[in-house]
Amino acid sequence: MSEDFTPPKTRREWLMYERTRLYKALTDAVKGYEDLVSGAITSYSLGTRSITRYTPDLNALSAFITNTQNRIAEIEAILNGRPVRNTSRYVFMDPSMIGRRW
């Protein structure tokens, strides 16, 4: 951490900070993935992770990119005032089907 870092005071500030951090990580991960796939490099270091050009490592990096994109979408939904997930609590049950077997 740099010396000019101040911790976020509100939830909105924290979400904006987290979104910026995730965008930077996503940009680095996508660049590394493209370089690995194109053959420009054979290994890549992302933070504390070291990834090589083997297929399982590419799958792990691809999963990281997908999870990061989903988290950014959730943060942006919260910042824009939309619900994070649309879930339903009520399940319709037909009273005429109670006790019947298929």
PLY file of the C-alpha trace (Angstrom):
ply
format ascii 1.0
element vertex 102
property float x
property float y
property float z
element edge 101
property int vertex1
property int vertex2
end_header
0.00 0.00 0.00
1.19 3.47 -0.72
1.37 6.13 1.94
-1.33 8.28 0.33
-3.90 5.47 0.57
-6.90 6.28 2.74
-9.35 3.53 3.57
-12.86 3.96 2.17
-15.29 5.51 4.64
-18.60 4.52 3.08
-19.84 1.38 1.36
-20.10 3.26 -1.93
-16.46 4.38 -1.70
-15.40 0.83 -0.90
-17.36 -0.55 -3.87
-15.82 2.03 -6.20
-12.33 1.18 -4.89
-13.01 -2.55 -5.28
-14.33 -2.04 -8.82
-11.19 -0.11 -9.80
-8.97 -2.80 -8.30
-10.89 -5.57 -10.09
-10.75 -3.73 -13.43
-6.96 -3.50 -13.10
-6.67 -7.20 -12.21
-9.01 -8.11 -15.09
-6.98 -6.07 -17.57
-3.75 -7.76 -16.45
-5.35 -11.22 -16.57
-6.80 -10.75 -20.05
-3.48 -9.45 -21.38
-1.67 -12.42 -19.86
-4.24 -14.87 -21.26
-3.92 -13.39 -24.75
-0.13 -13.54 -24.58
-0.20 -17.15 -23.39
-2.64 -18.24 -26.09
-0.81 -16.41 -28.88
2.49 -18.01 -27.89
4.25 -14.72 -27.18
5.17 -16.00 -23.71
5.19 -19.41 -22.04
4.60 -18.40 -18.42
2.91 -15.49 -16.69
2.87 -14.20 -13.13
-0.28 -12.51 -11.83
0.16 -11.32 -8.28
1.08 -14.38 -6.24
-0.04 -16.81 -8.96
2.27 -18.20 -11.61
0.60 -19.58 -14.72
2.17 -21.52 -17.56
0.87 -22.33 -21.01
-0.54 -25.73 -20.08
-4.27 -26.26 -20.69
-5.31 -26.61 -17.00
-3.55 -23.35 -16.19
-5.37 -21.60 -19.04
-8.65 -22.99 -17.74
-7.88 -21.64 -14.26
-7.02 -18.22 -15.69
-10.19 -18.26 -17.79
-12.25 -19.09 -14.68
-10.55 -16.23 -12.81
-11.46 -13.83 -15.64
-15.09 -15.00 -15.64
-15.41 -14.70 -11.85
-13.85 -11.22 -11.91
-16.24 -10.09 -14.65
-19.21 -11.40 -12.64
-18.04 -9.59 -9.49
-17.59 -6.33 -11.43
-21.12 -6.70 -12.81
-22.49 -7.20 -9.28
-20.64 -4.13 -7.99
-21.87 -1.99 -10.87
-25.43 -3.20 -10.29
-25.19 -2.17 -6.64
-23.70 1.22 -7.52
-26.45 1.86 -10.08
-29.18 0.99 -7.58
-30.37 -2.23 -9.20
-30.82 -5.41 -7.20
-27.83 -7.72 -7.23
-29.80 -10.83 -8.10
-33.39 -11.31 -9.08
-34.65 -14.11 -6.91
-38.13 -15.33 -6.18
-39.38 -16.46 -2.80
-42.72 -17.78 -3.91
-43.24 -20.99 -5.83
-46.59 -21.60 -7.49
-48.14 -24.87 -6.49
-51.26 -26.20 -8.14
-53.66 -27.34 -5.37
-55.10 -30.04 -7.62
-51.68 -31.73 -7.81
-51.23 -32.15 -4.05
-51.08 -35.81 -3.10
-50.92 -37.07 -6.69
-48.14 -39.20 -8.03
-46.83 -38.83 -11.49
0 1
1 2
2 3
3 4
4 5
5 6
6 7
7 8
8 9
9 10
10 11
11 12
12 13
13 14
14 15
15 16
16 17
17 18
18 19
19 20
20 21
21 22
22 23
23 24
24 25
25 26
26 27
27 28
28 29
29 30
30 31
31 32
32 33
33 34
34 35
35 36
36 37
37 38
38 39
39 40
40 41
41 42
42 43
43 44
44 45
45 46
46 47
47 48
48 49
49 50
50 51
51 52
52 53
53 54
54 55
55 56
56 57
57 58
58 59
59 60
60 61
61 62
62 63
63 64
64 65
65 66
66 67
67 68
68 69
69 70
70 71
71 72
72 73
73 74
74 75
75 76
76 77
77 78
78 79
79 80
80 81
81 82
82 83
83 84
84 85
85 86
86 87
87 88
88 89
89 90
90 91
91 92
92 93
93 94
94 95
95 96
96 97
97 98
98 99
99 100
100 101
